[in-house]
Each structure stands twice: as structure tokens, then as C-alpha cells.
Amino acid sequence: MLTAVLAPFVAAGFAPLLVRLIGHRASFVLALVPGATCAWLLSKLDEATPGVLESTPWVPGLDVSLDFSLDGLSLIFSLLISGIGTLIVLYAGGYLKGHPMLGRFFLFLMMFMGAMQGVVLTDNVVTLFVFWELTSLASYLLVGFESHKAPARRAALQALLITGSGGLALLAGLIMLADAGGSWRISDLIGAGSWIQDNPLYLPILILVVIGCFTKSAQWPFHSWLPGAMQAPTPVSAYLHSATMVKAGIYLLARFDPALGGSPEWLWILTGIGGLTMLMGVVFALLETDLKLVLAWTTVSALGTLVFLLGPTHEPGVKAAMAFLLVHALYKGALFMAAGNIDHEAGTRDLGKLGGLMRVMPVTFAAAAVACVSMAGLPFGLGWVAKELIGAAKIALEDEVGITVIAATLTNLMLFCVAAIVAIVPFTGHRTEAAEHAHEAPWSMLAGPVVLAGLGLVFGMAPNLVADSLIAAATTAVMGRKATLDIVLFKAVDWKFLLTIATFAAGAVLFLLWRRFAEAWRAVLNPTLDRGPDRGYDHAMAGLAALATWQTRIWQPGLLHRYMAASFAVVTLAVAASLARGDVRLSLAFDGGRLIEWAVFAVTAAAGLVAAFATTRLLAVTALGVLGLGVAMIFMLFGAPDLAITQFMVETLVVVILALVLIRLPGFRLSSRSDRPRWLYGSISVGTGAVVTLLLLGVLAEPFDPRLSEWFGATAVPEAFGHNIVNVILVDFRALDTLGEIIVVFAAALSALAAIGIGARARR
């Protein structure tokens, strides 16, 4: 399994080189990677059992390892990722043939594939989050692949920010979940469901994990990024919607169902938000005229359906969810690739400009029509089987059977209408101008939709091929007990069958009235959409920019005195708070001092006051020099002549250099008093002085610990071969610190030299 996860990343590294060597035919080589993974997984259909099958140390010091497990749930997801991924890689080679950035595209696509395989196969919470965020990063690069287009950049950033924010919530939830369950292994957490739900932090854990899953799987109100992601090239859209990122949240909800599911909170959150998203998505699909956006909104609806089915945590719902997961992946991958063929060959995706393509694109039409059979839930398609399971799951909700049946019926009839639109409108009727120049796509772009649509038809007529090996096995993994699936294609004529027929009839009528319905509902819903989550995202980004501007204006005004005041104020408050919380003793012992000490103190203090109130640069520099000399005298009076000599030299040089520089500077002007409030700056100065004084008195009250001084004295000569202990400390014991200081001074000198040179050239 480690190979299945890492192989796409290795292939990603070689993708640009392969494209450079053999062009678009690199897709044939790269497709071997997911193809081999898919073949290996097919060989494991009867062997997938829960438990960690592989474990490789990754960060042993933190007890983090690459743990991977394979059970029915991870198997069905991994098969979809690798199987559909194989077809997507082949499709991308034809769709982007001749694109100058094809190598980069394959790099991103293979990285995306590897990240998704990691999400569904890992058994470690830490590595789960790493792969989870890698999917967001890879999708950002893929959605914004055509970075020269502003809408693509916006869509990529929107997807990254929404899913990334959800990822932060998920990280917090996973950490709390691991703490509550007592393990970082997912398999252990699944078995600790009773402990986790009895934990006082269960509700915060649930909310945080659900937010992470909802942002990834485009549930309301986080759904707006998914339709926007249609700015990506069609191979990305097909892969994103059918088998990868949007299904990651569904996978995690199903995976943690044993640990977090079964509670009233889980039930109402998932069924409420899932049901709302389910209906909203299919309604908005009817309002669109862009073929990819129509399909995108049906994906939002499908994801809502999956969340809705996982809410009750009962076996019929999980069976229906696993069946619909498979159905949706097959027909949605086929339909997106068919839509890409139309766009690629006809030059448009606008349903108002498409028509009559059946004669010039017969294979694409056949694949789309067969896929729409499953999408509509018609007999002979796998969608019919899933629809029957979904109906049984919703009827099993005894307390909410009326609401669920109504929601299911409305969704099904509108989804039937959408399927009819996709299968009929672009391909039938009068041949439009776009169809005049269209022709059938190459075989590499036909293999995907034909294979996926064909599988939906085959599995629909022989559902037992996947009933036990995939659907029942995945249900077993979620429920934690053996599940079986008995599928009967045609049951007795009862009220459920009659309701299904009525739903198809209503969907057909809605299709006939579709354009009028869409126009009427656009007039009603457009004002609401203008204030919806997508517009809310724009407002949020504008508000963030305004907040950043406001903060920058306050904290980064470009005035040195403000920076200094803020720095001193923060440090003073922090130290004062620490002193207030601690038990600080003050040393107030005072022996009177010598007259010379008082004289030096008076001169130093006077120099500080003069520097603070100086109105000319020369006076300020002179006062600062006197203050520095006073400090040097204090060093000398208290037994540190080496420091005193250094201070004398530094202060003398600084005064001389500054005096020479000041000659060339303009007049000394203070900013307005409103910009320098004396009461504020005076308070900061007095507060800083008081806190430093208290801090020093507190230090003097503590007994002196001579161990460090004694160690320096004892080791200076035998280890550093130096008798001047101060020099030894600076050059040997604190060599890197001293080197850093030298580098800083040197960099400042270079900057000053460059500034002087720029000023000289400007004057010339």
C-alpha cells in the first residue's frame, strides 16, 4: 500500500521530463501507475480486512509512522481513485495535446492522485492530515492551472481558503479526537466510540471534524468553491467530481461514523445540512446553461445526498451511500469527459449554442446517454439499483419518513430533468453553428466516457458483480459487522414503484418546461444568489483587505518613533504583568554611595533629559554622547575597566561619525504634536523606567549564583587558551552570537553605503 501511495508522487517527479521527451504520449506511460494500482486492488477484492497491514517509521522521535490499512471502505475509494485516474490521465493527454505546460499539469495531477490515495489508505491521524492538506494544495494548483485567467486564479484561491480553513478546524478536531480516544491510529479510534462519545469534548470534536468534512465536500454554506472550480481544465473537473477531493469529506464521515455517529447531534447535523445541500444543488443545476456548471451543481446535490444517507448511522443508509458513491463516480466521470469532448470539438459549453451534435459526435453521445441513464435512475443502469437502496434507506427513518420521501422525490424528479437536459439538448435538434465545425474526439478522449458509462450499464444489469465485493464490503467496514446485499432489479408493483413512475413522469414534464422554469426561477433566486455564500466570500475577502489596510496604517505607519513607543510599551506591559503575578522581593539596601558616584549619576541623568528634549540634532547627539560616557564611568567605578574602555571608544566614534553625517542632513524638525502625544510618550517612558528599576531591585534581592562565572574562569585558559575572560567569552564561548552581531553591523554598514551612493547619484 505504501507503493500505491508513493508511486504517483514518484511519477509526478518524472512527468515533466517524460513530456519533454515524448510529448502528450507521456500520458500512456503515466497511466501505467494508477493502472497497476487498480489491478493490484482488484486482486484484493476478497482479501480486504480491517487492520493495519503496513507500518513504516516516518518520524520515530514523535512516534509518527506511515500506517496503512485496507478494508472495504478504503478499497472502494482507492479503486475509484486509481481506476478513474487511469482514464483521466489518458484523457488529459488528448485534451491538452500541445499545451506548453502539459508536463506541469501531469505533475500536479499525479501529486493529487497520490494525496488522495494517502487520505483513504492511511491509518494514522497525523499522516491523514498531511495527505488531506496535500489534496487542497494540489487542487489549488490544478484549478488555477490556467493562471493567466483572472477567474481561474479567483476560483483556485477560493477553493484553497475554504478547504484550508476547514482543514484547520479538522486538525483541531483530530487532535482532540486522538486525545479522547487515547490513540493516534484511526483503527483504534473507531473501536473507542463509546469512550469518545462519553467524553465532555465530544460535541466540539464532532463540530470541528464535520466542518472539515463539509468544506471539503462542498456542503452548504461552504459549497460555493465547487462550481467555481469549473475554471479548471475538464480532466481536473472530471477527476475532482468523480473520485477525488470532494469525496474526501464523505470518506472521512464514513470512516469516523463508528466513533462519532449514532448521536442525535450527528443525526441532525448531517441530515439537516445534507438534505438542504441535496435540494439546493439540483435546483441550481436547472438554472445553469453552462454544461459543466450544470454537472457541477448536480455534484453538490449528490454530495448532499451522501451526507444525508450517512446521518442516521443505520445499515440501509450506509448501503445506499456506498452504492450511490459508486454510481455517481461512474456517471459523473463519464459526463464530465463527454462535456469536455463537446467543449474541445465544438468550442462552447453553452447549452443555448449547442444542438445536433449526435450526428458528428455519435460515440460521445452514446456515452453521455448511457451515463444519463444511471444519473436519472432509469432501469438497466446502476443508478436504478442505487435509487432503490436510497428509497429503502429513507423509508427506514420511521420518525422522518414523510420528510425524507418528499425530499427524495423532489430531488429525483429534478435530477431526471437534468439528465434529460444533458443527454438531449446538446445532441438533438437543429445543428447549430458550433456543431458545423465539430467532429468526434480522438480515442484517448473517448476511452474514459465509454468505459465508465459502460461499467454503469453492466453493473446495472448485473449488480451482483459489485454487490458483495464492493458495496457490502464497504458497508461492513463502516458498520463494524458483516453486511449482505440482496438486490432485486424489479420488485412488485406497489406504492413505491408507482411513486417512481410518477417521479419519472414529473421529471419529463419539467424537462419540457425547463427553459420557462429556469427563467422564472432565475428572476426569483438571482437576488438571493447575489447575497449568497459566493458573494459572501467576495465580501469576506474585501473585508480582510480593508482590515489589513487599517492595521497597516496603525502598526506600520513608517514612523520610527511609533515603532519605538509600541516596542517599549509592549515589553514594559509584559514585564510588569510578570512581576505582578510573581512573588518578587525587592532589595532596598542602600549604603549612601560616594560623592563621585552621585556626580556621575547626576551628569548621566541630566544628559538623558537633554537628549529627550533636544530640538537640534547636534545637541541630541552631544547629549547622547555624554550619557554614554556617564555609563562608561559607572562601569569603571564598579570594577569593569575593560567594558569602560570599550564604551569610551564606541561613544567617541559614534559622536564623531554622527556629527560628520549631520552636516549633510536637512534641518531637524519634529512631527506634529498630535502625532507625538506627550502624555502618552511620557507615560511609556516613566513606566519603562519604573519597571526596569523594579526588575533590577528584584534581581539584586536574589542571592548571587557564581557557578557560571566560576566555570568561565576555570575553563578559559585550559580550553580556550585565553587569559582575558571577556574576550574568551565573546570569541569562543559565544562565537556564533558574536558572529551574528558582526554580520548585522556589516549589513547595516553596506546598507548605509548603498544609501549614500544612491543619494549621491540622485544629486548628480
NORLINGI-V221754 format. One record per run of one state. SS is the DSSP state (2 for helix, 1 for strand, 0 for the rest). FROM is the first residue (numbers start at 0). LEN is the number of residues. If there is no record, write none. Layout:
[[SS | FROM | LEN] [SS | FROM | LEN]]
This chain:
[[0 | 0 | 1] [2 | 1 | 41] [0 | 42 | 9] [1 | 51 | 8] [2 | 59 | 3] [0 | 62 | 1] [1 | 63 | 6] [0 | 69 | 2] [2 | 71 | 24] [0 | 95 | 6] [2 | 101 | 20] [1 | 121 | 1] [0 | 122 | 1] [1 | 123 | 1] [2 | 124 | 19] [0 | 143 | 6] [2 | 149 | 32] [0 | 181 | 3] [1 | 184 | 1] [2 | 185 | 5] [0 | 190 | 2] [2 | 192 | 6] [0 | 198 | 3] [2 | 201 | 15] [0 | 216 | 7] [2 | 223 | 8] [0 | 231 | 2] [2 | 233 | 9] [0 | 242 | 2] [2 | 244 | 11] [0 | 255 | 1] [2 | 256 | 4] [0 | 260 | 3] [2 | 263 | 24] [0 | 287 | 2] [1 | 289 | 1] [2 | 290 | 21] [0 | 311 | 3] [2 | 314 | 32] [0 | 346 | 3] [1 | 349 | 1] [2 | 350 | 3] [0 | 353 | 8] [2 | 361 | 15] [0 | 376 | 5] [2 | 381 | 14] [0 | 395 | 2] [2 | 397 | 28] [0 | 425 | 7] [2 | 432 | 4] [0 | 436 | 6] [2 | 442 | 19] [0 | 461 | 2] [2 | 463 | 16] [0 | 479 | 15] [2 | 494 | 18] [0 | 512 | 1] [2 | 513 | 16] [0 | 529 | 3] [2 | 532 | 23] [0 | 555 | 4] [2 | 559 | 22] [0 | 581 | 13] [2 | 594 | 19] [0 | 613 | 3] [2 | 616 | 21] [0 | 637 | 3] [2 | 640 | 22] [0 | 662 | 15] [2 | 677 | 24] [0 | 701 | 5] [2 | 706 | 14] [0 | 720 | 4] [2 | 724 | 9] [0 | 733 | 1] [2 | 734 | 29] [0 | 763 | 1]]
